[in-house]
Amino acid sequence: MNRVKKKLAGLASVLFLLSSTVGAQGVDETTGLIIADNVELVKTYCTVCHSAQKITQQNSSRLTWLGLIRWMQDTQGLTKFDTDTENKILDYLETNYGPKTANNYRRALLSPFLMPPNPYQTIATLQWKGLQEDYKPGDALSLELAVNFQETYSKGNFDLWIAVHLPGTPDSEFQFMIGTATQPVFNTEPQAFLVSLKATNNTYPLIKDFMVPPLPAGEYTFYALAVEAGTNPLQVSDHNRSNLITQRVYLNGVE
């Protein structure tokens, strides 16, 4: 009996320590941000122009967070940080709102090559222009997308979705392209790159003279899809869309 009591007491101690650890992290009551090192810096600089939900609803890589910071500094008036402050903010974001692990994901999405034919109207045909098979850090990357509409399609505007799958990430995790062709930004939150475009044949610049940074080496897969304006193709299945095109690119980057 004494042995059982000792084991139960030991188990209770472990559970108490675990609960104390979880509770010690907690979240900030005002912003909902995880309380951890450098949270005050993030509250000071990153919640001035928008709510903290813009942070808490995302799980992005350090590179993606840096890209978002640069975009906000260039276009939204965010202050320029000194190196130490920027690294502390990135440390916090990467540690507490970094990419999810594979265990947090549902079953991986099927490869586009395994998907059945589109049962709905194909509104257009897409084609990459300028994308090479191999790149290395320092190379200039320029990418365009040709969109040719079917003569039978006359419903008006459409949205253009661009996504990239990074090497070493779960099959169901994508980086969605936002920003502009000269200042591309990638985000894990699903959203269209260009919206409410007129349904006319055209070639759209996606990335222009982008200097490839020292990213991890491996295979990067680009995806492009045109859908009727206002449609989220990840949530709505019965929609008219273009063909889904993919292109695999190998980056001789940082091992």
DRENPA-3360 file (N, C-alpha, C; in nm, 2 decimals, always signed):
BEGIN
1 = MNRVKKKL = +0.08/-0.12/+0.00/+0.00/+0.00/+0.00/+0.09/+0.13/+0.00 ~ +0.20/+0.12/+0.08/+0.28/+0.24/+0.09/+0.35/+0.27/-0.05 ~ +0.38/+0.15/-0.12/+0.44/+0.17/-0.25/+0.35/+0.24/-0.35 ~ +0.22/+0.20/-0.34/+0.12/+0.26/-0.43/+0.10/+0.41/-0.40 ~ +0.10/+0.44/-0.27/+0.09/+0.58/-0.23/+0.21/+0.66/-0.28 ~ +0.33/+0.60/-0.27/+0.45/+0.68/-0.31/+0.44/+0.70/-0.46 ~ +0.39/+0.60/-0.54/+0.39/+0.61/-0.68/+0.28/+0.72/-0.72 ~ +0.17/+0.72/-0.65/+0.07/+0.82/-0.68/+0.12/+0.96/-0.64;
9 = AGLASVLF = +0.19/+0.97/-0.53/+0.24/+1.10/-0.49/+0.34/+1.15/-0.60 ~ +0.43/+1.05/-0.65/+0.52/+1.09/-0.75/+0.46/+1.14/-0.88 ~ +0.35/+1.06/-0.92/+0.27/+1.10/-1.04/+0.21/+1.24/-1.02 ~ +0.16/+1.26/-0.90/+0.09/+1.39/-0.88/+0.20/+1.50/-0.89 ~ +0.32/+1.48/-0.84/+0.42/+1.58/-0.85/+0.46/+1.61/-0.99 ~ +0.47/+1.50/-1.08/+0.50/+1.52/-1.22/+0.39/+1.60/-1.29 ~ +0.27/+1.57/-1.26/+0.15/+1.64/-1.32/+0.15/+1.78/-1.28 ~ +0.19/+1.81/-1.15/+0.19/+1.95/-1.11/+0.30/+2.03/-1.18;
17 = LLSSTVGA = +0.42/+1.96/-1.19/+0.52/+2.03/-1.26/+0.49/+2.06/-1.41 ~ +0.42/+1.96/-1.47/+0.38/+1.98/-1.61/+0.28/+2.09/-1.62 ~ +0.18/+2.09/-1.54/+0.08/+2.20/-1.54/+0.14/+2.33/-1.51 ~ +0.24/+2.34/-1.42/+0.30/+2.47/-1.39/+0.38/+2.52/-1.51 ~ +0.45/+2.42/-1.59/+0.52/+2.46/-1.70/+0.43/+2.52/-1.81 ~ +0.32/+2.45/-1.84/+0.23/+2.50/-1.94/+0.17/+2.63/-1.90 ~ +0.13/+2.64/-1.77/+0.07/+2.77/-1.72/+0.16/+2.88/-1.72 ~ +0.29/+2.85/-1.70/+0.39/+2.96/-1.69/+0.41/+3.03/-1.82;
25 = QGVDETTG = +0.39/+2.95/-1.93/+0.40/+3.02/-2.07/+0.28/+3.11/-2.09 ~ +0.16/+3.05/-2.09/+0.04/+3.13/-2.10/+0.03/+3.22/-2.22 ~ -0.07/+3.31/-2.22/-0.08/+3.41/-2.33/-0.11/+3.54/-2.26 ~ -0.07/+3.65/-2.34/-0.10/+3.78/-2.29/-0.25/+3.81/-2.30 ~ -0.30/+3.86/-2.19/-0.45/+3.88/-2.18/-0.49/+3.99/-2.28 ~ -0.41/+4.09/-2.31/-0.45/+4.20/-2.40/-0.44/+4.16/-2.55 ~ -0.33/+4.09/-2.58/-0.31/+4.06/-2.73/-0.33/+3.92/-2.77 ~ -0.33/+3.83/-2.67/-0.34/+3.69/-2.71/-0.21/+3.62/-2.75;
33 = LIIADNVE = -0.10/+3.70/-2.75/+0.03/+3.65/-2.79/+0.09/+3.56/-2.68 ~ +0.16/+3.46/-2.72/+0.23/+3.37/-2.62/+0.33/+3.45/-2.54 ~ +0.32/+3.43/-2.41/+0.42/+3.50/-2.32/+0.55/+3.43/-2.33 ~ +0.65/+3.49/-2.38/+0.79/+3.43/-2.39/+0.89/+3.54/-2.41 ~ +1.01/+3.51/-2.41/+1.12/+3.61/-2.43/+1.09/+3.70/-2.55 ~ +1.10/+3.83/-2.54/+1.08/+3.93/-2.64/+0.94/+3.96/-2.68 ~ +0.84/+3.90/-2.61/+0.70/+3.93/-2.64/+0.67/+4.08/-2.63 ~ +0.74/+4.15/-2.54/+0.71/+4.29/-2.53/+0.76/+4.37/-2.65;
41 = LVKTYCTV = +0.87/+4.33/-2.71/+0.92/+4.39/-2.83/+0.81/+4.37/-2.94 ~ +0.76/+4.25/-2.95/+0.66/+4.22/-3.06/+0.54/+4.31/-3.03 ~ +0.49/+4.32/-2.91/+0.37/+4.40/-2.88/+0.40/+4.54/-2.91 ~ +0.52/+4.59/-2.89/+0.55/+4.73/-2.91/+0.55/+4.77/-3.06 ~ +0.61/+4.68/-3.14/+0.64/+4.71/-3.28/+0.53/+4.65/-3.38 ~ +0.48/+4.54/-3.34/+0.40/+4.46/-3.43/+0.25/+4.47/-3.41 ~ +0.20/+4.54/-3.32/+0.06/+4.55/-3.30/+0.01/+4.70/-3.30 ~ +0.10/+4.79/-3.36/+0.06/+4.93/-3.37/-0.04/+4.95/-3.48;
49 = CHSAQKIT = -0.02/+4.88/-3.59/-0.11/+4.91/-3.71/-0.21/+4.80/-3.73 ~ -0.20/+4.68/-3.67/-0.29/+4.58/-3.68/-0.30/+4.50/-3.55 ~ -0.40/+4.41/-3.54/-0.42/+4.34/-3.42/-0.32/+4.22/-3.42 ~ -0.30/+4.16/-3.30/-0.21/+4.05/-3.28/-0.26/+3.93/-3.35 ~ -0.39/+3.92/-3.39/-0.44/+3.81/-3.46/-0.37/+3.78/-3.59 ~ -0.31/+3.89/-3.65/-0.23/+3.87/-3.77/-0.11/+3.78/-3.75 ~ -0.07/+3.78/-3.62/+0.04/+3.69/-3.58/-0.01/+3.56/-3.54 ~ -0.10/+3.56/-3.45/-0.14/+3.43/-3.38/-0.21/+3.34/-3.48;
57 = QQNSSRLT = -0.26/+3.38/-3.59/-0.33/+3.30/-3.68/-0.24/+3.24/-3.79 ~ -0.11/+3.27/-3.77/-0.01/+3.22/-3.87/+0.09/+3.13/-3.81 ~ +0.15/+3.05/-3.89/+0.27/+2.97/-3.86/+0.36/+2.97/-3.97 ~ +0.46/+3.06/-3.96/+0.55/+3.08/-4.08/+0.70/+3.06/-4.04 ~ +0.78/+3.04/-4.14/+0.92/+3.02/-4.12/+0.98/+3.16/-4.09 ~ +1.11/+3.15/-4.04/+1.18/+3.28/-4.01/+1.19/+3.37/-4.14 ~ +1.22/+3.30/-4.25/+1.23/+3.37/-4.38/+1.10/+3.44/-4.42 ~ +0.99/+3.37/-4.40/+0.86/+3.43/-4.43/+0.83/+3.55/-4.34;
65 = WLGLIRWM = +0.86/+3.53/-4.21/+0.84/+3.65/-4.12/+0.92/+3.77/-4.16 ~ +1.05/+3.74/-4.19/+1.14/+3.85/-4.24/+1.08/+3.92/-4.36 ~ +1.03/+3.84/-4.46/+0.97/+3.89/-4.58/+0.85/+3.98/-4.54 ~ +0.77/+3.94/-4.45/+0.65/+4.02/-4.41/+0.70/+4.15/-4.34 ~ +0.80/+4.14/-4.26/+0.86/+4.26/-4.20/+0.91/+4.36/-4.30 ~ +0.98/+4.31/-4.40/+1.03/+4.40/-4.51/+0.92/+4.46/-4.59 ~ +0.82/+4.38/-4.62/+0.70/+4.43/-4.69/+0.63/+4.54/-4.61 ~ +0.62/+4.52/-4.48/+0.55/+4.63/-4.40/+0.64/+4.75/-4.39;
73 = QDTQGLTK = +0.77/+4.73/-4.38/+0.86/+4.85/-4.38/+0.86/+4.93/-4.51 ~ +0.85/+4.85/-4.62/+0.85/+4.92/-4.75/+0.72/+4.98/-4.79 ~ +0.61/+4.92/-4.74/+0.48/+4.97/-4.79/+0.38/+5.02/-4.69 ~ +0.40/+4.98/-4.56/+0.30/+5.01/-4.46/+0.36/+5.11/-4.35 ~ +0.48/+5.16/-4.36/+0.53/+5.25/-4.27/+0.59/+5.19/-4.14 ~ +0.61/+5.06/-4.14/+0.67/+5.00/-4.02/+0.82/+5.06/-4.00 ~ +0.85/+5.09/-3.88/+0.98/+5.14/-3.85/+1.09/+5.04/-3.89 ~ +1.21/+5.10/-3.92/+1.33/+5.01/-3.95/+1.39/+4.97/-3.82;
81 = FDTDTENK = +1.42/+4.85/-3.80/+1.48/+4.80/-3.68/+1.63/+4.79/-3.68 ~ +1.70/+4.81/-3.57/+1.84/+4.77/-3.57/+1.85/+4.62/-3.57 ~ +1.97/+4.57/-3.60/+1.99/+4.43/-3.62/+1.95/+4.35/-3.49 ~ +1.99/+4.40/-3.37/+1.96/+4.32/-3.25/+1.81/+4.31/-3.23 ~ +1.74/+4.42/-3.25/+1.59/+4.42/-3.23/+1.52/+4.33/-3.33 ~ +1.57/+4.34/-3.45/+1.51/+4.26/-3.56/+1.53/+4.11/-3.53 ~ +1.65/+4.07/-3.48/+1.67/+3.93/-3.45/+1.59/+3.88/-3.33 ~ +1.57/+3.97/-3.23/+1.49/+3.93/-3.12/+1.35/+3.91/-3.16;
89 = ILDYLETN = +1.29/+4.00/-3.24/+1.16/+3.98/-3.29/+1.14/+3.85/-3.37 ~ +1.24/+3.83/-3.46/+1.23/+3.71/-3.54/+1.25/+3.58/-3.46 ~ +1.33/+3.59/-3.35/+1.35/+3.47/-3.26/+1.22/+3.44/-3.20 ~ +1.14/+3.54/-3.15/+1.02/+3.52/-3.09/+0.92/+3.46/-3.19 ~ +0.91/+3.52/-3.31/+0.81/+3.47/-3.41/+0.84/+3.33/-3.45 ~ +0.97/+3.30/-3.48/+1.01/+3.17/-3.52/+0.98/+3.06/-3.42 ~ +1.01/+3.10/-3.29/+1.00/+3.00/-3.18/+0.85/+2.97/-3.15 ~ +0.77/+3.08/-3.15/+0.63/+3.06/-3.10/+0.53/+3.05/-3.21;
97 = YGPKTANN = +0.56/+3.10/-3.33/+0.47/+3.10/-3.44/+0.54/+3.05/-3.57 ~ +0.63/+2.95/-3.55/+0.70/+2.90/-3.66/+0.62/+2.79/-3.73 ~ +0.67/+2.73/-3.84/+0.60/+2.62/-3.91/+0.55/+2.51/-3.82 ~ +0.44/+2.46/-3.84/+0.39/+2.35/-3.76/+0.46/+2.22/-3.80 ~ +0.47/+2.13/-3.70/+0.53/+2.00/-3.73/+0.43/+1.91/-3.81 ~ +0.49/+1.80/-3.86/+0.40/+1.71/-3.94/+0.29/+1.65/-3.86 ~ +0.32/+1.64/-3.73/+0.21/+1.58/-3.64/+0.09/+1.67/-3.62 ~ +0.10/+1.80/-3.66/-0.01/+1.89/-3.64/-0.09/+1.89/-3.77;
105 = YRRALLSP = -0.06/+1.82/-3.87/-0.13/+1.83/-4.00/-0.22/+1.71/-4.02 ~ -0.32/+1.74/-4.09/-0.41/+1.63/-4.14/-0.34/+1.56/-4.25 ~ -0.40/+1.45/-4.30/-0.34/+1.37/-4.41/-0.30/+1.47/-4.52 ~ -0.19/+1.44/-4.58/-0.13/+1.52/-4.69/-0.23/+1.53/-4.81 ~ -0.23/+1.64/-4.87/-0.32/+1.65/-4.99/-0.26/+1.57/-5.10 ~ -0.35/+1.52/-5.19/-0.31/+1.44/-5.30/-0.22/+1.53/-5.40 ~ -0.12/+1.46/-5.46/-0.05/+1.53/-5.56/-0.14/+1.57/-5.68 ~ -0.12/+1.69/-5.74/-0.20/+1.74/-5.85/-0.21/+1.63/-5.96;
113 = FLMPPNPY = -0.10/+1.55/-5.97/-0.10/+1.45/-6.08/-0.19/+1.33/-6.05 ~ -0.24/+1.32/-5.93/-0.33/+1.21/-5.89/-0.47/+1.26/-5.88 ~ -0.49/+1.39/-5.90/-0.63/+1.44/-5.89/-0.71/+1.40/-6.01 ~ -0.84/+1.38/-5.99/-0.93/+1.34/-6.11/-0.95/+1.47/-6.19 ~ -0.99/+1.45/-6.32/-1.02/+1.56/-6.41/-1.12/+1.66/-6.35 ~ -1.10/+1.78/-6.38/-1.19/+1.89/-6.33/-1.33/+1.87/-6.39 ~ -1.43/+1.84/-6.31/-1.57/+1.82/-6.36/-1.64/+1.95/-6.40 ~ -1.58/+2.06/-6.36/-1.65/+2.19/-6.39/-1.58/+2.26/-6.51;
121 = QTIATLQW = -1.64/+2.37/-6.55/-1.59/+2.44/-6.67/-1.44/+2.49/-6.65 ~ -1.36/+2.45/-6.75/-1.22/+2.50/-6.74/-1.22/+2.64/-6.81 ~ -1.20/+2.74/-6.73/-1.22/+2.88/-6.78/-1.10/+2.93/-6.86 ~ -0.98/+2.87/-6.83/-0.86/+2.92/-6.90/-0.75/+2.82/-6.89 ~ -0.64/+2.85/-6.98/-0.52/+2.76/-6.98/-0.41/+2.85/-6.93 ~ -0.33/+2.80/-6.84/-0.21/+2.87/-6.78/-0.08/+2.82/-6.83 ~ +0.02/+2.90/-6.84/+0.15/+2.85/-6.89/+0.26/+2.94/-6.82 ~ +0.36/+2.88/-6.76/+0.47/+2.95/-6.70/+0.56/+3.01/-6.81;
129 = KGLQEDYK = +0.62/+3.12/-6.78/+0.72/+3.18/-6.87/+0.84/+3.23/-6.79 ~ +0.96/+3.19/-6.83/+1.08/+3.24/-6.77/+1.13/+3.16/-6.65 ~ +1.06/+3.05/-6.61/+1.10/+2.98/-6.49/+1.20/+2.87/-6.54 ~ +1.32/+2.87/-6.48/+1.43/+2.78/-6.51/+1.42/+2.65/-6.42 ~ +1.49/+2.55/-6.45/+1.49/+2.43/-6.37/+1.59/+2.44/-6.25 ~ +1.69/+2.52/-6.26/+1.79/+2.52/-6.15/+1.83/+2.67/-6.12 ~ +1.85/+2.70/-6.00/+1.89/+2.83/-5.95/+1.99/+2.81/-5.84 ~ +2.07/+2.92/-5.81/+2.16/+2.92/-5.70/+2.15/+3.06/-5.64;
137 = PGDALSLE = +2.19/+3.07/-5.51/+2.18/+3.20/-5.44/+2.25/+3.31/-5.52 ~ +2.19/+3.42/-5.54/+2.25/+3.53/-5.62/+2.20/+3.54/-5.76 ~ +2.13/+3.43/-5.81/+2.07/+3.44/-5.94/+1.95/+3.53/-5.94 ~ +1.93/+3.59/-6.06/+1.81/+3.67/-6.07/+1.69/+3.59/-6.12 ~ +1.58/+3.59/-6.06/+1.47/+3.51/-6.09/+1.35/+3.60/-6.14 ~ +1.31/+3.58/-6.26/+1.19/+3.65/-6.32/+1.09/+3.55/-6.37 ~ +0.97/+3.57/-6.34/+0.87/+3.47/-6.37/+0.74/+3.54/-6.42 ~ +0.68/+3.49/-6.53/+0.56/+3.54/-6.58/+0.46/+3.43/-6.60;
145 = LAVNFQET = +0.33/+3.46/-6.61/+0.23/+3.36/-6.63/+0.13/+3.41/-6.74 ~ +0.13/+3.32/-6.84/+0.03/+3.35/-6.95/-0.10/+3.29/-6.92 ~ -0.21/+3.37/-6.94/-0.34/+3.32/-6.91/-0.42/+3.34/-7.04 ~ -0.47/+3.23/-7.09/-0.55/+3.23/-7.22/-0.69/+3.17/-7.19 ~ -0.79/+3.25/-7.20/-0.93/+3.21/-7.16/-1.00/+3.14/-7.28 ~ -1.09/+3.05/-7.23/-1.17/+2.98/-7.33/-1.28/+3.07/-7.39 ~ -1.30/+3.06/-7.52/-1.40/+3.15/-7.58/-1.54/+3.14/-7.52 ~ -1.57/+3.02/-7.46/-1.70/+3.00/-7.40/-1.72/+3.06/-7.27;
153 = YSKGNFDL = -1.61/+3.11/-7.21/-1.62/+3.16/-7.07/-1.64/+3.32/-7.08 ~ -1.74/+3.36/-7.01/-1.78/+3.51/-7.02/-1.83/+3.56/-6.89 ~ -1.79/+3.50/-6.78/-1.84/+3.54/-6.65/-1.78/+3.66/-6.59 ~ -1.67/+3.71/-6.65/-1.61/+3.84/-6.60/-1.48/+3.81/-6.53 ~ -1.47/+3.86/-6.40/-1.34/+3.87/-6.33/-1.30/+3.73/-6.28 ~ -1.16/+3.73/-6.25/-1.11/+3.61/-6.19/-0.99/+3.64/-6.10 ~ -0.96/+3.55/-6.01/-0.84/+3.57/-5.92/-0.73/+3.47/-5.96 ~ -0.61/+3.51/-5.93/-0.50/+3.43/-5.96/-0.43/+3.39/-5.83;
161 = WIAVHLPG = -0.41/+3.26/-5.81/-0.35/+3.20/-5.69/-0.21/+3.14/-5.73 ~ -0.11/+3.18/-5.65/+0.03/+3.13/-5.67/+0.08/+3.08/-5.54 ~ +0.13/+2.96/-5.54/+0.18/+2.89/-5.42/+0.31/+2.82/-5.45 ~ +0.39/+2.80/-5.34/+0.52/+2.73/-5.35/+0.52/+2.63/-5.24 ~ +0.57/+2.51/-5.27/+0.59/+2.41/-5.16/+0.75/+2.40/-5.14 ~ +0.79/+2.42/-5.02/+0.93/+2.42/-4.98/+0.98/+2.28/-4.95 ~ +1.11/+2.26/-4.98/+1.17/+2.13/-4.94/+1.17/+2.10/-4.79 ~ +1.15/+1.98/-4.75/+1.15/+1.94/-4.61/+1.03/+1.98/-4.53;
169 = TPDSEFQF = +0.92/+2.03/-4.60/+0.80/+2.07/-4.53/+0.69/+1.97/-4.56 ~ +0.59/+1.96/-4.47/+0.48/+1.86/-4.50/+0.41/+1.89/-4.63 ~ +0.36/+1.78/-4.69/+0.30/+1.79/-4.83/+0.19/+1.89/-4.83 ~ +0.12/+1.91/-4.72/+0.00/+1.99/-4.71/+0.03/+2.14/-4.68 ~ +0.16/+2.17/-4.66/+0.20/+2.31/-4.63/+0.25/+2.38/-4.75 ~ +0.19/+2.50/-4.77/+0.23/+2.58/-4.89/+0.25/+2.72/-4.85 ~ +0.34/+2.79/-4.92/+0.36/+2.93/-4.90/+0.29/+3.00/-5.02 ~ +0.19/+3.09/-4.98/+0.11/+3.16/-5.08/+0.17/+3.30/-5.11;
177 = MIGTATQP = +0.18/+3.32/-5.24/+0.25/+3.45/-5.28/+0.15/+3.57/-5.27 ~ +0.20/+3.67/-5.21/+0.13/+3.80/-5.20/+0.23/+3.91/-5.24 ~ +0.20/+4.04/-5.21/+0.29/+4.14/-5.24/+0.28/+4.18/-5.39 ~ +0.39/+4.22/-5.45/+0.40/+4.26/-5.59/+0.51/+4.18/-5.66 ~ +0.52/+4.20/-5.79/+0.62/+4.13/-5.87/+0.76/+4.17/-5.83 ~ +0.78/+4.30/-5.79/+0.91/+4.35/-5.75/+0.94/+4.33/-5.61 ~ +0.83/+4.31/-5.53/+0.85/+4.28/-5.38/+0.76/+4.16/-5.34 ~ +0.80/+4.04/-5.39/+0.71/+3.93/-5.36/+0.73/+3.89/-5.21;
185 = VFNTEPQA = +0.62/+3.85/-5.15/+0.61/+3.80/-5.01/+0.53/+3.67/-5.01 ~ +0.58/+3.58/-4.92/+0.51/+3.45/-4.92/+0.46/+3.43/-4.78 ~ +0.34/+3.37/-4.77/+0.27/+3.36/-4.64/+0.19/+3.23/-4.64 ~ +0.18/+3.17/-4.52/+0.11/+3.04/-4.51/-0.04/+3.06/-4.51 ~ -0.09/+3.18/-4.49/-0.23/+3.20/-4.49/-0.28/+3.20/-4.64 ~ -0.37/+3.11/-4.67/-0.42/+3.10/-4.81/-0.49/+3.23/-4.86 ~ -0.44/+3.28/-4.97/-0.49/+3.40/-5.03/-0.45/+3.41/-5.17 ~ -0.52/+3.49/-5.25/-0.49/+3.51/-5.39/-0.38/+3.61/-5.41;
193 = FLVSLKAT = -0.30/+3.59/-5.51/-0.20/+3.69/-5.54/-0.25/+3.81/-5.62 ~ -0.33/+3.79/-5.72/-0.40/+3.90/-5.79/-0.55/+3.87/-5.79 ~ -0.63/+3.98/-5.77/-0.77/+3.96/-5.75/-0.85/+4.05/-5.85 ~ -0.97/+4.00/-5.89/-1.06/+4.08/-5.97/-1.00/+4.12/-6.10 ~ -0.93/+4.03/-6.17/-0.88/+4.06/-6.30/-0.98/+4.04/-6.41 ~ -0.97/+4.12/-6.51/-1.07/+4.10/-6.62/-1.03/+3.97/-6.70 ~ -1.13/+3.90/-6.74/-1.11/+3.77/-6.81/-1.07/+3.80/-6.96 ~ -0.95/+3.85/-6.98/-0.89/+3.87/-7.11/-0.75/+3.80/-7.12;
201 = NNTYPLIK = -0.72/+3.75/-7.24/-0.59/+3.69/-7.25/-0.48/+3.79/-7.22 ~ -0.38/+3.74/-7.13/-0.28/+3.84/-7.09/-0.16/+3.76/-7.03 ~ -0.05/+3.82/-7.02/+0.07/+3.77/-6.95/+0.10/+3.85/-6.83 ~ +0.10/+3.79/-6.71/+0.11/+3.87/-6.59/+0.25/+3.84/-6.53 ~ +0.32/+3.95/-6.49/+0.45/+3.94/-6.42/+0.42/+3.89/-6.28 ~ +0.49/+3.79/-6.24/+0.47/+3.74/-6.10/+0.59/+3.78/-6.01 ~ +0.71/+3.76/-6.07/+0.84/+3.79/-6.00/+0.93/+3.86/-6.10 ~ +0.98/+3.97/-6.06/+1.07/+4.05/-6.15/+1.20/+4.08/-6.09;
209 = DFMVPPLP = +1.31/+4.03/-6.15/+1.45/+4.06/-6.11/+1.46/+4.03/-5.96 ~ +1.42/+3.92/-5.91/+1.43/+3.89/-5.77/+1.56/+3.81/-5.75 ~ +1.64/+3.87/-5.66/+1.77/+3.81/-5.63/+1.75/+3.69/-5.53 ~ +1.78/+3.57/-5.58/+1.76/+3.45/-5.50/+1.84/+3.45/-5.37 ~ +1.78/+3.45/-5.25/+1.86/+3.45/-5.12/+1.92/+3.31/-5.09 ~ +2.00/+3.30/-4.99/+2.06/+3.18/-4.95/+1.96/+3.09/-4.88 ~ +1.87/+3.03/-4.96/+1.77/+2.94/-4.90/+1.82/+2.80/-4.89 ~ +1.76/+2.71/-4.81/+1.80/+2.57/-4.81/+1.79/+2.50/-4.95;
217 = AGEYTFYA = +1.89/+2.42/-4.97/+1.90/+2.35/-5.10/+1.78/+2.25/-5.11 ~ +1.74/+2.22/-5.23/+1.63/+2.12/-5.25/+1.54/+2.16/-5.36 ~ +1.43/+2.09/-5.37/+1.33/+2.10/-5.47/+1.21/+2.19/-5.43 ~ +1.19/+2.30/-5.50/+1.08/+2.39/-5.47/+0.98/+2.38/-5.59 ~ +0.85/+2.36/-5.55/+0.75/+2.33/-5.65/+0.65/+2.45/-5.65 ~ +0.64/+2.51/-5.77/+0.55/+2.63/-5.79/+0.41/+2.58/-5.84 ~ +0.31/+2.64/-5.79/+0.17/+2.61/-5.84/+0.10/+2.74/-5.88 ~ +0.02/+2.73/-5.98/-0.06/+2.84/-6.03/-0.20/+2.79/-6.06;
225 = LAVEAGTN = -0.30/+2.88/-6.03/-0.44/+2.84/-6.06/-0.52/+2.97/-6.07 ~ -0.61/+2.97/-6.17/-0.71/+3.09/-6.19/-0.85/+3.04/-6.15 ~ -0.92/+3.12/-6.07/-1.05/+3.08/-6.03/-1.14/+3.20/-6.04 ~ -1.27/+3.18/-6.04/-1.37/+3.29/-6.05/-1.34/+3.38/-5.93 ~ -1.36/+3.51/-5.95/-1.33/+3.61/-5.85/-1.40/+3.58/-5.72 ~ -1.33/+3.59/-5.61/-1.39/+3.57/-5.48/-1.40/+3.43/-5.43 ~ -1.35/+3.33/-5.51/-1.35/+3.19/-5.47/-1.22/+3.15/-5.41 ~ -1.23/+3.08/-5.30/-1.12/+3.02/-5.23/-1.11/+2.87/-5.28;
233 = PLQVSDHN = -1.02/+2.83/-5.36/-1.02/+2.70/-5.42/-0.99/+2.59/-5.31 ~ -0.94/+2.63/-5.19/-0.91/+2.53/-5.09/-1.03/+2.50/-5.01 ~ -1.14/+2.58/-5.02/-1.26/+2.57/-4.94/-1.38/+2.53/-5.02 ~ -1.38/+2.57/-5.15/-1.49/+2.54/-5.24/-1.45/+2.45/-5.35 ~ -1.51/+2.34/-5.37/-1.47/+2.24/-5.47/-1.55/+2.26/-5.60 ~ -1.68/+2.30/-5.59/-1.76/+2.31/-5.71/-1.75/+2.45/-5.77 ~ -1.63/+2.48/-5.83/-1.61/+2.61/-5.89/-1.54/+2.59/-6.03 ~ -1.56/+2.69/-6.11/-1.50/+2.70/-6.24/-1.36/+2.75/-6.23;
241 = RSNLITQR = -1.26/+2.68/-6.29/-1.12/+2.72/-6.27/-1.04/+2.69/-6.39 ~ -0.92/+2.73/-6.39/-0.82/+2.69/-6.50/-0.76/+2.56/-6.47 ~ -0.67/+2.52/-6.56/-0.59/+2.40/-6.53/-0.49/+2.44/-6.42 ~ -0.46/+2.34/-6.33/-0.36/+2.37/-6.22/-0.23/+2.33/-6.28 ~ -0.13/+2.43/-6.29/+0.00/+2.40/-6.34/+0.10/+2.40/-6.23 ~ +0.20/+2.31/-6.25/+0.31/+2.30/-6.15/+0.44/+2.31/-6.22 ~ +0.55/+2.35/-6.15/+0.68/+2.35/-6.20/+0.78/+2.33/-6.09 ~ +0.86/+2.22/-6.10/+0.96/+2.19/-6.00/+1.09/+2.26/-6.03;
249 = VYLNGVE = +1.15/+2.33/-5.93/+1.27/+2.40/-5.95/+1.37/+2.36/-5.84 ~ +1.49/+2.33/-5.88/+1.59/+2.29/-5.78/+1.68/+2.40/-5.75 ~ +1.70/+2.43/-5.62/+1.79/+2.53/-5.57/+1.91/+2.48/-5.51 ~ +2.03/+2.51/-5.57/+2.16/+2.48/-5.51/+2.19/+2.57/-5.40 ~ +2.12/+2.56/-5.29/+2.13/+2.66/-5.18/+2.22/+2.61/-5.07 ~ +2.18/+2.64/-4.94/+2.26/+2.61/-4.82/+2.22/+2.47/-4.78 ~ +2.32/+2.38/-4.77/+2.29/+2.25/-4.72/+2.27/+2.24/-4.57;
% end
